[in-house]
Amino acid sequence: MAEAVIVAAKRTAFGKYGGSLRHVEPEDLLKPLFQHFTEKYAKAMLHIDDVVLGNVVGNGGNIARKALLEANLNIHIPGLTLDRQCGSGLEAITYACRMVQAGAGNMYIAGGVESTSRAPWKIKRPQSVYDTHLPEFYERASFAPENQDPSMIEAAENVAQTYGITREDQDLYALNSHNKTIDAYKQNLIQQEIISLKIKGEIFNRDESIKTRLSEQTLNRLKPLLPGGSVTAGNCCMKNDGAVLLLIMDKTTAISHGFNEGLVFKDSVTLGVEPTLLGIGPVPAVSRLLSKHAYTIDDINAIELNEAFASQVVASQRHLSIADEKLNKYGGAIATGHPYGASGAALVNRLFHMKSETRTIATMGIGGGMGNAVLFERWS
């Protein structure tokens, strides 16, 4: 079986909903990333078998195909867009790596893109052409049957209540996420992940959701989003815009193109959980992944777990016994944001640039009650 390796990874900085990237279409978020790869890896880019992207709230169609054509890639590259809600970007990477392992191709671009700011309005179709009621708008499609399909905030509250995660637990985690992200920027650790964009003559190269003056007192003053709850605007992520791309090859091909380091894809697991507790999805996914390889959590050097809500991260961390120093070392989505279809790819992008970590996992909790997790080992 061929060995799939990630040899390059970059992302845009993430803009907040309605922020600096609010007028940028998804294909235009991807274009500078494609251009970077084309300029830096020109010879390899002539041999791409497919582009596989995660996307959740876009216009439909096939954004992967549209974007690669907009970026003037070879017209013979087909393009595939996947939707596994928040786990889409991570699933796109898994798909590309599995295709390499299967021998279906030698070279892929995978990742994800999301513009929550440019997401189209959704309107329910009437049952009859004679229906005279006003159009009914909705924000998202159902992820599960009606009695199992809470809002994301309700699901986060369910996790907090079920697993005993307090408001204080969540606020402390959120504050630490921002602080770790700020420190990582100061140490120039995050900048290596990012390709700059030019927006109306201004350079955009820093995640827009980071709160540099956040304090415990500020978090304490925020009201719960639901009556009597513990989830606030401060201990969950924002909606965001952004894109991530990774270059994936079989190892033999990578060596022939002059690459000699990166991330080796070892395995992945995607499992379902109770839809009303969707945030706990990383627990069974990571547990199964470790079990398949006879590893314990102590054998993993770094874990990137998407921070949609602090409650789900704290609950997952406790159940998996993840040491603080191994979890989201540079902070996460509570600070940098959550561009749904791109977020899973952003986790892998971060692990790619953590070159001292030898065995790592990226994992997501997913709408509809799922979790996915991917195991990597360092190639150097």
C-alpha positions in Angstrom: 0.0 0.0 0.0 1.3 3.5 -0.9 2.2 5.8 1.9 0.4 9.2 1.8 2.4 12.2 3.0 1.5 15.9 3.4 4.4 17.9 2.0 2.9 21.5 2.1 0.2 23.3 4.0 -1.0 26.9 4.1 -4.1 28.8 5.1 -5.5 32.3 4.9 -5.9 34.3 8.1 -9.5 33.9 9.3 -11.9 36.8 9.1 -14.8 37.1 11.4 -18.4 37.0 10.1 -19.2 40.3 8.5 -15.5 41.4 8.9 -12.6 42.1 6.6 -13.4 39.2 4.3 -17.1 39.8 4.1 -17.1 40.6 0.4 -14.6 37.8 -0.6 -16.2 34.8 -2.4 -15.0 31.3 -1.4 -13.1 30.8 -4.7 -11.3 34.1 -4.1 -10.3 33.0 -0.6 -8.7 29.9 -2.3 -7.0 31.6 -5.2 -4.0 33.0 -3.3 -3.4 29.6 -1.8 -3.5 27.9 -5.2 -1.2 30.6 -6.6 1.3 30.1 -3.8 1.4 26.3 -4.5 1.7 26.9 -8.2 4.6 29.4 -7.8 6.5 27.3 -5.2 5.8 23.8 -6.4 5.3 24.5 -10.1 6.6 21.1 -11.4 4.5 19.1 -8.9 1.4 21.1 -9.7 1.4 19.8 -13.2 0.6 16.4 -11.9 -2.3 16.9 -9.5 -4.9 14.1 -9.8 -7.7 15.9 -8.0 -8.6 18.8 -5.7 -10.8 17.7 -2.7 -12.3 20.4 -0.5 -14.7 20.6 2.4 -17.4 23.2 2.3 -20.6 23.5 4.4 -22.6 26.7 3.9 -21.6 27.7 0.3 -23.7 28.1 -2.8 -23.8 24.4 -3.6 -22.5 23.1 -6.9 -18.8 22.1 -6.7 -16.7 24.9 -5.2 -13.6 22.7 -5.6 -14.0 22.6 -9.4 -15.0 26.3 -9.7 -12.1 27.4 -7.5 -9.4 25.5 -9.3 -10.6 26.9 -12.7 -10.6 30.4 -11.2 -7.0 29.8 -10.2 -6.1 28.6 -13.7 -5.2 25.1 -12.7 -5.2 22.4 -15.4 -8.7 22.0 -16.7 -8.3 18.2 -16.6 -8.3 18.3 -12.8 -11.9 17.4 -11.9 -12.5 18.8 -8.3 -14.6 17.3 -5.5 -16.5 19.0 -2.7 -17.4 17.2 0.5 -19.8 18.1 3.3 -19.5 16.4 6.6 -20.5 19.6 8.4 -17.7 20.9 10.7 -15.6 17.8 9.9 -15.5 18.4 6.2 -12.0 19.8 5.8 -10.6 16.9 7.9 -12.6 14.4 5.8 -11.3 15.9 2.6 -7.8 15.3 3.7 -8.7 11.7 4.7 -10.3 11.1 1.3 -7.2 12.3 -0.6 -4.9 10.3 1.6 -7.0 7.2 1.2 -7.0 7.7 -2.6 -3.2 7.7 -2.5 -3.1 4.6 -0.3 -5.4 2.9 -2.7 -3.2 3.7 -5.7 -5.9 5.8 -7.4 -3.6 8.7 -7.8 -0.2 10.1 -6.8 -0.8 13.7 -6.0 -3.8 15.6 -4.5 -4.7 19.0 -3.1 -7.0 18.8 -0.2 -8.4 21.2 2.4 -11.5 23.4 2.9 -13.1 26.7 2.5 -15.9 28.6 4.1 -17.4 32.1 3.8 -20.1 32.4 6.5 -20.3 36.1 5.4 -21.2 35.1 1.8 -23.4 32.1 2.6 -26.7 32.3 0.6 -30.0 32.8 2.3 -32.0 29.6 2.6 -35.8 29.5 2.0 -38.1 26.6 2.6 -40.1 25.6 -0.5 -43.9 25.7 0.1 -45.9 22.5 0.0 -48.1 23.9 -2.7 -47.7 26.4 -5.5 -50.9 28.0 -4.2 -49.5 28.5 -0.7 -49.9 32.2 0.2 -47.8 32.2 3.3 -44.7 34.4 3.4 -41.4 32.6 2.6 -39.8 31.0 5.6 -36.1 31.5 6.0 -33.8 29.1 7.8 -30.1 29.2 8.8 -29.1 25.5 8.3 -30.4 22.2 7.1 -31.4 19.6 9.6 -28.6 17.4 10.8 -30.8 14.8 12.5 -34.5 14.0 13.1 -36.4 16.9 14.7 -36.3 15.6 18.3 -32.5 14.9 18.0 -31.4 18.1 16.2 -30.6 20.8 18.8 -29.1 24.1 17.9 -25.3 24.1 18.3 -25.7 26.2 21.5 -28.2 23.7 22.9 -25.9 20.8 22.1 -23.0 22.6 23.9 -25.2 23.1 26.9 -26.2 19.4 26.8 -22.5 18.4 26.9 -21.9 20.8 29.8 -24.8 19.5 31.8 -24.2 15.8 31.0 -20.5 15.9 31.8 -20.5 18.4 34.6 -18.6 21.2 32.8 -19.1 24.4 34.8 -19.3 28.0 33.5 -15.9 28.6 35.3 -14.4 25.6 33.5 -15.5 27.0 30.1 -14.5 30.6 30.7 -11.0 29.5 32.0 -10.5 27.3 28.9 -11.6 30.2 26.6 -9.2 32.7 28.3 -6.3 30.2 27.9 -7.1 29.7 24.3 -6.8 33.4 23.5 -3.7 33.7 25.6 -2.0 30.8 24.0 -2.9 32.2 20.5 -1.6 35.6 21.4 1.7 34.1 22.7 2.1 31.9 19.6 1.7 35.0 17.4 4.4 36.8 19.5 6.7 33.9 18.9 6.0 33.9 15.2 4.6 30.3 15.4 1.3 31.0 13.7 2.5 33.2 10.9 4.2 30.3 9.2 0.8 28.8 8.6 -0.6 31.8 6.8 -0.5 33.3 3.3 -1.3 37.0 3.2 -4.3 38.4 1.4 -4.7 41.8 -0.1 -8.1 43.3 0.7 -8.8 46.8 -0.7 -5.1 47.6 -0.7 -4.6 46.4 2.9 -2.6 43.3 3.9 -4.7 40.7 5.8 -2.5 38.2 7.6 -3.8 37.9 11.2 -6.8 36.0 12.5 -9.5 38.6 13.2 -11.4 37.0 16.1 -8.6 37.2 18.7 -9.4 39.3 21.7 -6.1 40.7 22.9 -7.7 42.4 26.0 -9.8 39.5 27.2 -9.8 38.9 30.9 -11.5 36.7 33.4 -13.6 39.6 34.6 -14.7 40.3 31.0 -15.8 36.7 30.5 -17.6 36.6 33.9 -19.7 39.6 32.8 -21.1 37.9 29.7 -24.7 36.6 29.9 -25.4 33.0 28.9 -26.8 32.6 25.4 -29.6 30.5 26.7 -31.6 31.2 29.9 -29.9 29.4 32.9 -27.1 28.2 30.7 -23.3 28.3 30.9 -22.4 28.9 27.2 -21.6 32.5 26.4 -20.3 34.4 23.4 -17.0 34.4 25.2 -16.5 30.6 25.7 -17.4 29.5 22.2 -16.1 30.2 18.7 -17.2 32.9 16.2 -18.4 32.2 12.7 -15.6 32.9 10.3 -14.4 33.1 6.7 -11.2 31.4 5.5 -9.5 28.7 3.5 -6.9 26.0 3.9 -5.0 23.9 1.3 -2.6 21.0 1.7 -0.4 19.2 -0.9 -0.6 15.4 -0.5 1.5 12.8 -2.4 2.5 9.2 -2.2 5.9 9.1 -0.5 7.8 7.8 -3.5 6.5 10.6 -5.7 7.2 13.2 -3.0 10.9 12.1 -2.8 11.1 12.3 -6.6 10.0 15.9 -6.5 12.6 16.8 -3.9 10.5 16.6 -0.7 12.0 14.9 2.3 9.8 16.0 5.3 6.1 16.4 6.2 3.3 14.5 7.8 2.6 10.8 7.1 -1.0 9.9 7.2 -1.4 6.8 9.3 -5.1 6.2 9.8 -8.5 7.9 10.4 -11.7 7.1 12.2 -15.2 8.6 11.9 -17.9 7.5 14.2 -21.4 8.5 15.2 -22.6 9.6 18.7 -25.8 10.8 20.2 -26.8 13.8 18.1 -27.9 15.8 21.1 -24.3 15.4 22.5 -22.5 16.0 19.2 -19.6 17.8 20.8 -18.4 14.6 22.5 -17.7 13.1 19.1 -13.9 13.3 19.5 -13.9 10.8 22.4 -15.0 7.6 20.6 -13.2 8.6 17.4 -9.9 9.2 19.1 -10.4 6.1 21.4 -11.0 3.8 18.4 -8.0 5.3 16.5 -5.7 4.7 19.5 -7.0 1.2 20.0 -6.5 0.3 16.3 -2.8 1.0 16.7 -2.3 -0.2 20.2 -1.5 3.3 21.4 -2.5 5.2 24.6 -3.0 8.9 24.8 0.5 9.1 26.3 1.9 8.0 22.9 0.6 11.1 21.2 2.7 14.3 21.3 0.2 16.9 20.2 -3.6 16.9 19.7 -5.5 19.5 17.8 -9.2 19.4 18.8 -11.6 22.0 17.3 -12.8 24.5 19.8 -16.4 25.1 18.6 -17.4 25.3 22.3 -15.3 25.2 25.4 -17.7 22.7 27.0 -17.0 20.1 24.4 -13.2 20.5 24.5 -13.1 20.3 28.3 -15.4 17.2 28.3 -13.4 15.5 25.6 -10.1 16.4 27.3 -11.2 14.9 30.6 -12.6 11.7 29.1 -9.5 11.1 26.9 -7.1 12.2 29.7 -5.2 14.6 27.4 -2.5 16.5 29.2 -2.9 20.3 29.1 0.5 20.8 27.4 -0.4 18.5 24.5 -3.8 20.0 23.7 -4.2 22.9 21.2 -0.7 24.2 22.0 -1.2 27.5 20.1 -4.8 28.0 21.1 -7.7 27.2 18.8 -11.0 28.2 17.2 -12.3 30.0 20.3 -9.6 32.6 19.6 -8.9 32.2 15.8 -12.4 31.3 14.6 -14.3 28.5 13.0 -14.8 28.6 9.2 -16.7 25.4 9.2 -15.6 23.5 6.1 -12.0 24.7 6.5 -11.5 24.1 10.3 -10.5 20.5 10.2 -7.9 21.2 7.5 -6.7 24.1 9.7 -5.9 21.6 12.5 -3.8 19.6 10.1 -2.1 22.7 8.8 -1.1 23.5 12.4 0.2 20.1 13.0 2.2 20.2 9.8 4.1 23.2 11.0 4.8 21.8 14.5 7.9 20.1 13.2 9.1 18.8 16.6 6.0 16.7 17.2 6.5 13.1 16.1 3.0 11.6 16.5 -0.1 13.8 16.4 -3.9 13.7 16.1 -6.5 16.1 14.6 -10.1 15.6 15.7 -13.5 17.2 15.4 -17.0 17.0 16.9 -19.5 17.2 14.1 -23.1 18.4 13.7 -25.6 15.5 13.5 -23.7 13.6 16.1 -20.3 12.5 14.7 -16.6 12.7 15.5 -13.6 12.2 13.2 -10.0 11.8 14.1 -6.8 11.4 12.0 -3.4 10.1 13.2 -0.2 11.4 11.7 3.5 10.7 12.2 6.3 13.1 11.4 8.4 12.4 8.3 11.8 14.1 8.6 
